[in-house]
Amino acid sequence: MAFSANPFSLSVPDPAFESWLRDSGYLELFDHRTSAAAATSASDDAVSTITGGFSASLLSRFATLFSLLAINPFSKLAPDDFAGDTPLWTTGFLGSVDSYSFPSSSQQARMRIHENIKRFARNYAMLLIVFFACALYQMPVALAGLLASLALWELFKFCSDKWEFDRYPAIRQFLIRVAQCATVVLLTLLNVQMALFYGFAISYGVMILHAAFRKLSPSMKPSGQR
């Protein structure tokens, strides 16, 4: 049996509805209620752990962890998320021990990841830079290659300003292509891409785990915003 659409119903786009949930605080309330319900269910099932409940709970947690690999954490990330102030690393980003809990389901983990990455986008970007710098520190050859590539482009800029390559667009475009090819060859030979891969892989793992286990806290709004 098919139902006809109600012409008086109000259709709200998903981004607008999600924004209203975020601004009104219902996302945090839903996350806390879900965590509390999961904790209550776990305590009620404590008696049945001897008969196999423990293994079922363990499998469920493993399934939730494996589901993190299928989540696209950047699907709801927008450029505006990098324009705000950086949340405090202590109270905002890290929080206390009570600020973390195991997600009760893959749906809750997905909601936490998407929302926390929007809120802590600048923190995660700084972590990427830190891990990349640490990887370069452990790979001095790659660090030398990165510095050499930066020096190459500075040399190109100096020569372009000195000999006024802007008056010869064809020559300037040819030299840019040559400099790009030389940069790619230099970075590849000196394994800079491996340092970037290590930095990105470690920061990505830290980001996913932190965003999935970090409870949603009330978002901080400017004092003039209601």
C-alpha positions in Angstrom: 0.0 0.0 0.0 1.5 3.3 -1.1 1.0 6.5 0.8 0.7 9.9 -0.9 3.0 12.7 0.2 1.5 15.2 2.7 1.5 18.6 0.9 1.6 20.4 4.3 4.7 18.5 5.5 7.9 20.4 6.0 11.0 19.1 4.2 14.3 20.1 5.8 17.6 19.4 4.0 19.9 17.0 5.8 22.7 19.6 6.3 20.3 22.1 7.8 18.8 19.5 10.1 22.2 18.3 11.2 23.2 22.0 11.8 20.1 22.5 13.9 20.9 19.4 15.9 24.4 20.6 16.5 23.4 24.1 17.5 20.7 22.9 19.8 22.9 20.4 21.6 20.9 17.3 20.6 23.9 15.6 19.1 25.7 15.6 22.5 22.5 14.5 24.3 22.0 11.7 21.9 25.6 10.6 22.2 25.5 10.6 26.0 22.1 8.7 26.1 23.5 6.1 23.7 26.6 5.6 25.9 24.5 5.4 29.1 22.2 2.9 27.5 25.1 0.8 26.4 26.7 0.8 29.8 23.4 -0.2 31.4 23.0 -3.0 28.9 26.5 -4.2 29.6 25.9 -4.3 33.4 22.6 -6.2 32.9 24.4 -8.8 30.8 27.3 -9.3 33.2 25.6 -12.4 34.6 25.5 -14.1 31.3 29.3 -13.7 30.5 30.0 -17.2 31.8 27.7 -18.7 29.1 29.3 -16.9 26.2 28.2 -13.3 26.7 31.8 -12.2 27.1 32.8 -13.6 23.7 29.7 -12.0 22.0 30.6 -8.6 23.6 34.2 -9.0 22.5 33.2 -9.8 18.9 30.8 -6.9 18.9 33.6 -4.5 19.9 35.9 -5.9 17.3 33.2 -5.4 14.7 32.9 -1.8 15.8 36.6 -1.3 15.5 36.8 -2.8 12.1 33.9 -0.6 11.0 36.1 2.4 11.5 38.1 1.4 8.4 35.0 1.8 6.2 34.2 5.3 7.5 35.1 8.3 5.4 36.1 10.8 8.1 36.3 13.8 5.7 32.9 13.4 4.1 31.3 16.2 6.1 34.4 18.3 6.5 34.1 21.8 5.1 36.8 24.6 4.5 35.0 26.7 7.1 35.9 24.2 9.8 39.5 25.4 9.5 38.6 29.1 9.8 37.6 29.1 13.4 39.7 29.2 16.6 41.8 26.2 17.6 40.1 24.4 20.5 42.2 24.2 23.7 44.5 21.1 23.7 43.9 20.3 27.4 40.2 20.9 28.2 38.8 20.9 24.6 40.8 18.4 22.6 42.1 16.0 25.2 39.6 16.4 28.0 39.5 14.2 31.1 39.3 10.5 31.4 35.5 10.7 31.6 35.6 12.3 28.1 36.2 9.0 26.5 34.1 5.8 26.1 34.0 2.9 23.7 31.4 3.5 21.0 28.4 1.2 21.5 27.9 0.7 17.7 29.3 1.7 14.3 26.5 4.3 14.0 27.7 6.1 17.1 31.3 5.8 16.1 30.4 7.3 12.7 28.5 10.2 14.3 31.4 10.9 16.7 34.0 10.8 14.0 32.2 13.2 11.6 31.4 15.6 14.4 34.7 15.6 16.2 36.7 16.0 13.0 34.6 19.1 12.2 35.2 20.5 15.7 38.9 19.6 16.0 40.0 20.0 12.4 42.7 22.5 13.3 44.0 20.3 16.0 44.3 17.3 13.7 46.0 19.4 11.0 48.6 20.5 13.6 49.1 16.8 14.6 49.8 16.0 11.0 52.5 18.7 10.8 54.0 17.5 14.1 54.1 13.8 13.0 55.5 14.8 9.6 58.2 16.8 11.3 59.1 13.9 13.6 59.3 11.6 10.5 61.6 14.0 8.8 63.8 14.2 12.0 64.2 10.5 11.9 65.0 10.6 8.1 67.7 13.3 7.7 68.1 12.5 4.0 64.4 13.2 3.4 64.7 16.4 5.4 67.7 17.4 3.2 65.6 16.7 0.1 62.7 18.8 1.3 65.0 21.7 2.1 66.7 21.3 -1.3 63.3 21.4 -3.1 62.4 24.6 -1.2 65.8 26.1 -2.1 65.2 25.2 -5.7 61.9 27.1 -5.8 63.5 30.1 -4.0 66.2 30.1 -6.7 63.6 30.0 -9.4 61.7 32.9 -7.9 65.0 34.9 -7.5 65.9 34.2 -11.2 62.4 35.1 -12.3 62.5 38.4 -10.6 66.0 39.2 -11.7 65.6 38.4 -15.4 61.9 39.4 -15.5 60.6 36.1 -16.9 57.1 37.6 -16.7 57.7 39.3 -20.0 58.3 35.9 -21.6 55.3 33.7 -20.6 56.3 30.8 -22.8 59.8 30.6 -21.3 58.5 31.1 -17.8 56.0 28.3 -18.2 58.7 26.0 -19.6 60.9 26.7 -16.6 58.1 26.1 -14.2 57.5 22.6 -15.7 61.3 21.9 -15.5 61.3 23.0 -11.9 58.3 20.8 -11.1 59.9 17.7 -12.7 63.2 18.4 -10.9 61.3 18.7 -7.6 59.4 15.4 -8.1 62.6 13.6 -9.0 64.5 15.1 -6.0 61.7 14.3 -3.5 61.4 10.7 -4.8 65.1 10.0 -4.8 65.5 11.3 -1.2 62.4 9.4 0.1 60.4 12.5 1.2 57.2 10.7 0.2 58.0 8.0 2.8 58.2 10.6 5.5 54.9 12.1 4.3 53.3 8.6 4.3 54.5 7.8 7.8 53.3 11.2 9.1 50.0 10.9 7.4 49.4 7.2 8.5 50.2 7.9 12.2 48.2 11.1 12.3 45.3 9.4 10.5 45.3 6.5 13.0 45.4 8.9 16.0 42.7 11.0 14.5 40.3 8.1 13.9 40.8 6.6 17.3 40.5 9.9 19.1 37.4 11.0 17.2 35.7 7.6 17.7 36.4 7.4 21.4 36.0 11.1 22.3 32.5 11.8 23.6 30.7 14.7 22.1 30.9 17.7 24.4 28.8 20.9 24.1 30.2 22.9 21.2 31.6 26.3 22.1 29.9 29.2 20.4 30.9 32.8 20.4 29.4 34.9 23.2 27.3 37.0 20.8 25.8 33.9 19.1 22.6 32.4 20.3 
